[in-house]
Amino acid sequence: MSISVFPTNQDLDPARLREAFGIFPSGVVAVAAEVDGAPVGLAASSFTSVSLDPPLVSFSVANTSKTWPQLRRAGHLGVTVLADHHGQVCRQLAGPVEDRFTSVPISVTGDGAVVLDEGLARFDCSIYREVEAGDHTIVLLELHAVEHAVGQPLVFHRSAFGRLVG
Ligand SMILES: Cc1cc2nc3c(=O)[nH]c(=O)nc-3n(C[C@H](O)[C@H](O)[C@H](O)COP(=O)(O)O)c2cc1C
């Protein structure tokens, strides 16, 4: 066994953490709903599947988010897994709120969940639980309906968009 050279006494400042977290590749989802008659939503790379029974997924939202307090008022939320051609749409969904859905084809369910028509997978969800987690809140979502298409996902890695090769 070799002696570890991994330095364990570190200053874990946000820039260092962001860089380290970015090593882990992820997909990106749009979390969206109709609130007061207009689509509201954001891009999130913190999405993950959680449970089959009950069917649960999660994402983490920053406690500074101005959108989440509105979004959480919706009865149902749509989660859309973005496709590899959605890089610009993803930037838009993270940008100025008034432009987030401009020229983005969307559908609204009867319960007010908003999904992107060209997404790879779509989930109709409602909030199951919110868990405080530091400067973020882990949002557990219960699934009510799912559908998916064949295609390549958008990949977020080291602060850049990419796609799967092969
Ligand atoms: C690729 C990508 C992934 C993101 N992932 C998250 C995330 O997981 N959680 C989060 O709170 N914000 C995430 N954001 C930022 C949000 O999309 C949005 O910009 C942020 O919530 C600020 O907007 P708001 O104040 O309207 O919520 C991400 C942005 C990008 C571009």
The ligand as a Tripos MOL2 file, in Angstrom:
@<TRIPOS>MOLECULE
LIG
   31    33     1     0     0
SMALL
NO_CHARGES

@<TRIPOS>ATOM
      1 C1        -25.7600   24.0060  -17.7600 C.3       1 LIG1
      2 C2        -26.4360   24.6950  -16.6050 C.ar      1 LIG1
      3 C3        -26.8110   23.9580  -15.4920 C.ar      1 LIG1
      4 C4        -27.4310   24.5730  -14.4000 C.ar      1 LIG1
      5 N1        -27.7920   23.8020  -13.3300 N.ar      1 LIG1
      6 C5        -28.3950   24.3830  -12.2720 C.ar      1 LIG1
      7 C6        -28.8010   23.5900  -11.1630 C.ar      1 LIG1
      8 O1        -28.6490   22.3670  -11.1480 O.2       1 LIG1
      9 N2        -29.3840   24.2250  -10.1000 N.ar      1 LIG1
     10 C7        -29.5910   25.5830  -10.1000 C.ar      1 LIG1
     11 O2        -30.1120   26.1010   -9.1150 O.2       1 LIG1
     12 N3        -29.2280   26.3500  -11.1520 N.ar      1 LIG1
     13 C8        -28.6570   25.7840  -12.2380 C.ar      1 LIG1
     14 N4        -28.3120   26.5500  -13.3160 N.ar      1 LIG1
     15 C9        -28.6590   27.9880  -13.2990 C.3       1 LIG1
     16 C10       -30.1530   28.1980  -13.6070 C.3       1 LIG1
     17 O3        -30.4810   27.6840  -14.8870 O.3       1 LIG1
     18 C11       -30.5200   29.6940  -13.5600 C.3       1 LIG1
     19 O4        -29.6220   30.4310  -14.3380 O.3       1 LIG1
     20 C12       -30.4530   30.1920  -12.1310 C.3       1 LIG1
     21 O5        -31.4260   29.5020  -11.3800 O.3       1 LIG1
     22 C13       -30.7100   31.7130  -12.0090 C.3       1 LIG1
     23 O6        -31.9760   32.0340  -12.4680 O.3       1 LIG1
     24 P1        -33.2040   32.2710  -11.4850 P.3       1 LIG1
     25 O7        -32.8030   33.2970  -10.4730 O.co2     1 LIG1
     26 O8        -34.2930   32.7330  -12.4090 O.co2     1 LIG1
     27 O9        -33.5230   30.9550  -10.8520 O.co2     1 LIG1
     28 C14       -27.6960   25.9660  -14.4240 C.ar      1 LIG1
     29 C15       -27.3150   26.7160  -15.5450 C.ar      1 LIG1
     30 C16       -26.6970   26.0880  -16.6300 C.ar      1 LIG1
     31 C17       -26.3240   26.9090  -17.8400 C.3       1 LIG1
@<TRIPOS>BOND
     1     1     2 1
     2     2     3 ar
     3     2    30 ar
     4     3     4 ar
     5     4     5 ar
     6     4    28 ar
     7     5     6 ar
     8     6     7 ar
     9     6    13 1
    10     7     8 2
    11     7     9 ar
    12     9    10 ar
    13    10    11 2
    14    10    12 ar
    15    12    13 ar
    16    13    14 ar
    17    14    15 1
    18    14    28 ar
    19    15    16 1
    20    16    17 1
    21    16    18 1
    22    18    19 1
    23    18    20 1
    24    20    21 1
    25    20    22 1
    26    22    23 1
    27    23    24 1
    28    24    25 2
    29    24    26 1
    30    24    27 1
    31    28    29 ar
    32    29    30 ar
    33    30    31 1
@<TRIPOS>SUBSTRUCTURE
     1 LIG1         1 GROUP 0 **** ****
